Amino acid sequence: MTTAKRDTYTPETLLSVAVGVFNERGYDGTSMEHLSKAAGISKSSIYHHVAGKEELLRRAVSRALDGLFAVLDEPGATRGRAIERVEYVTRRTVEVLMDELPYVTLLLRVRGNTTTERWALERRREFDHRVADLLKAAAADGDLRADVDIRLATRLLFGMVNSLVEWYRPQPGGDAERRQVVETVVHLAFDGLRTSH
């Protein structure tokens, strides 16, 4: 039975198991032994796929970061008024978070204790800055309320979006619920931020 598992294990399935263990135990609290037991394969089989647990962490947070940064290159994020672009980015960020929930959860929990964690934190800051720049551009266009501090608004927006990892659990056939969550986040954020025209 173990041989069959080893033969059919892929880097992707191993990554999925590792992310689950990291999220449950914390990255620092996870050993290769924990990963081996959770995957049902030997440690040497894990090393056949990756150099160690930090490589698994890097692959996992890269998956989340790649999804987020890809949003910034989509046409909806690069064309139109800044307010429309930042709303689009917010909507798509929520969708990426929902699609890649375990991976984004792990990304949001890294603390900077390893080279990979520091790299991930820096990339997260870069993403946050790019969204903040869109908010600043929307304010400069006169589309955001002048009485709202943009840095504070950016932090609150990300706080709301990132809090989804703590309570959102996808339901089978939950497309309507998913759309409702996405639209509610956008409405709560931007109905309060937009100037009324």
C-alpha positions as CSV (number, residue, x, y, z in Angstrom):
1,M,0.0,0.0,0.0
2,T,2.8,2.4,0.9
3,T,4.5,1.6,-2.4
4,A,1.4,2.4,-4.4
5,K,1.0,5.8,-2.6
6,R,4.7,6.6,-3.2
7,D,4.3,5.7,-6.9
8,T,1.3,7.9,-7.4
9,Y,2.4,10.9,-5.2
10,T,3.0,14.1,-7.1
11,P,4.7,17.3,-6.0
12,E,1.2,18.9,-6.2
13,T,-0.5,16.4,-3.9
14,L,2.5,16.6,-1.5
15,L,2.3,20.4,-1.5
16,S,-1.4,20.3,-0.7
17,V,-0.8,18.0,2.3
18,A,2.1,20.2,3.5
19,V,0.0,23.3,3.4
20,G,-2.7,21.6,5.4
21,V,-0.1,20.6,8.1
22,F,1.6,24.0,8.1
23,N,-1.8,25.7,8.6
24,E,-2.7,23.3,11.4
25,R,0.6,23.2,13.3
26,G,2.3,26.4,12.1
27,Y,5.3,26.3,9.9
28,D,7.8,26.3,12.8
29,G,5.8,23.6,14.6
30,T,5.9,21.2,11.6
31,S,8.7,18.7,11.2
32,M,9.5,16.4,8.3
33,E,8.2,13.6,10.5
34,H,4.8,15.4,10.7
35,L,4.8,15.8,6.9
36,S,5.7,12.2,6.3
37,K,2.9,10.9,8.6
38,A,0.3,13.3,7.1
39,A,1.3,12.3,3.5
40,G,1.5,8.6,4.4
41,I,4.9,8.3,2.7
42,S,8.5,8.1,4.0
43,K,10.7,11.2,4.6
44,S,13.0,9.9,1.8
45,S,10.0,9.9,-0.6
46,I,9.4,13.6,0.3
47,Y,13.0,14.4,-0.3
48,H,12.6,12.8,-3.7
49,H,10.3,15.7,-4.6
50,V,11.7,18.6,-2.6
51,A,14.9,19.7,-0.8
52,G,13.0,20.1,2.5
53,K,10.1,21.8,4.3
54,E,11.3,25.3,3.4
55,E,11.0,24.5,-0.3
56,L,7.4,23.4,0.3
57,L,6.8,26.7,2.1
58,R,8.2,28.6,-0.8
59,R,6.1,26.7,-3.4
60,A,3.0,27.2,-1.3
61,V,3.4,31.0,-0.7
62,S,4.5,31.4,-4.3
63,R,1.3,29.9,-5.5
64,A,-0.7,32.5,-3.4
65,L,1.5,35.4,-4.4
66,D,1.5,34.5,-8.1
67,G,-2.3,34.5,-8.1
68,L,-2.4,37.9,-6.4
69,F,0.2,39.5,-8.6
70,A,-1.4,38.1,-11.8
71,V,-4.5,40.1,-10.9
72,L,-2.5,43.3,-11.2
73,D,-1.7,42.5,-14.8
74,E,-5.3,41.7,-15.9
75,P,-7.0,44.2,-18.2
76,G,-9.5,45.2,-15.5
77,A,-6.5,46.2,-13.3
78,T,-4.7,48.2,-15.9
79,R,-7.4,50.1,-17.8
80,G,-10.0,52.7,-16.9
81,R,-10.2,55.1,-14.0
82,A,-8.2,54.3,-10.9
83,I,-11.4,53.8,-8.8
84,E,-12.6,51.1,-11.3
85,R,-9.2,49.4,-11.3
86,V,-8.9,49.3,-7.5
87,E,-12.5,47.9,-7.2
88,Y,-11.6,45.3,-9.8
89,V,-8.4,44.4,-8.0
90,T,-10.3,44.1,-4.7
91,R,-12.9,41.9,-6.2
92,R,-10.3,39.6,-7.9
93,T,-8.2,39.5,-4.7
94,V,-11.2,38.2,-2.8
95,E,-11.7,35.6,-5.6
96,V,-8.1,34.5,-5.5
97,L,-8.2,34.2,-1.7
98,M,-11.3,32.0,-2.0
99,D,-9.8,29.9,-4.8
100,E,-6.5,29.4,-3.1
101,L,-7.7,29.6,0.5
102,P,-5.2,27.2,2.2
103,Y,-2.3,28.8,0.3
104,V,-3.3,32.4,1.0
105,T,-4.0,31.4,4.7
106,L,-0.4,30.2,4.9
107,L,0.9,33.3,3.2
108,L,-0.9,35.5,5.8
109,R,0.5,33.5,8.7
110,V,4.2,33.7,7.8
111,R,6.2,35.6,10.4
112,G,9.6,36.3,8.9
113,N,11.6,33.6,10.7
114,T,13.2,32.1,7.6
115,T,14.6,33.5,4.3
116,T,11.4,32.3,2.5
117,E,9.1,33.9,5.1
118,R,11.0,37.2,4.8
119,W,10.8,37.0,1.0
120,A,7.0,36.3,1.2
121,L,6.5,39.3,3.6
122,E,8.4,41.6,1.2
123,R,6.3,40.4,-1.7
124,R,3.1,40.9,0.3
125,R,4.2,44.5,1.1
126,E,4.9,45.1,-2.6
127,F,1.4,43.9,-3.5
128,D,-0.1,46.1,-0.8
129,H,1.9,49.1,-2.0
130,R,0.6,48.6,-5.6
131,V,-3.0,48.6,-4.4
132,A,-2.3,51.6,-2.2
133,D,-1.0,53.4,-5.2
134,L,-4.3,52.7,-7.0
135,L,-6.2,54.1,-4.1
136,K,-4.0,57.2,-4.1
137,A,-4.6,57.7,-7.8
138,A,-8.4,57.3,-7.2
139,A,-8.2,60.0,-4.5
140,A,-6.2,62.3,-6.8
141,D,-8.9,61.8,-9.5
142,G,-11.5,63.0,-6.9
143,D,-13.2,59.6,-6.8
144,L,-12.5,58.9,-3.1
145,R,-13.6,61.0,-0.1
146,A,-11.1,63.6,0.8
147,D,-11.7,63.1,4.6
148,V,-10.4,59.5,4.5
149,D,-6.7,58.8,5.1
150,I,-5.6,56.6,2.2
151,R,-3.0,54.7,4.3
152,L,-5.6,53.9,6.9
153,A,-8.2,53.0,4.2
154,T,-5.7,50.6,2.6
155,R,-5.0,48.9,5.9
156,L,-8.7,48.5,6.7
157,L,-9.4,47.2,3.2
158,F,-6.8,44.6,3.5
159,G,-7.8,43.8,7.0
160,M,-11.4,43.1,5.8
161,V,-10.2,41.0,2.8
162,N,-7.6,39.0,4.7
163,S,-10.1,38.2,7.5
164,L,-11.8,35.9,5.1
165,V,-9.2,33.2,5.8
166,E,-10.4,33.1,9.4
167,W,-14.1,32.3,8.7
168,Y,-14.8,31.6,5.0
169,R,-15.2,27.9,4.2
170,P,-16.3,27.0,0.7
171,Q,-19.5,25.0,0.4
172,P,-20.2,22.5,-2.4
173,G,-22.2,24.3,-5.0
174,G,-21.7,27.6,-3.1
175,D,-21.3,29.8,-6.2
176,A,-24.1,32.1,-5.0
177,E,-22.6,32.5,-1.6
178,R,-19.2,33.1,-3.1
179,R,-20.6,35.9,-5.3
180,Q,-22.4,37.4,-2.4
181,V,-19.1,37.5,-0.3
182,V,-17.2,39.1,-3.2
183,E,-19.8,41.8,-3.8
184,T,-20.4,42.5,-0.1
185,V,-16.7,43.2,0.4
186,V,-16.6,45.5,-2.6
187,H,-19.8,47.3,-1.6
188,L,-18.8,47.7,2.1
189,A,-15.4,49.1,1.1
190,F,-16.2,51.3,-1.8
191,D,-19.7,52.6,-0.9
192,G,-17.9,54.1,2.2
193,L,-14.9,55.4,0.3
194,R,-16.4,56.8,-2.9
195,T,-17.4,60.4,-3.3
196,S,-21.0,60.7,-4.1
197,H,-21.4,62.1,-7.6
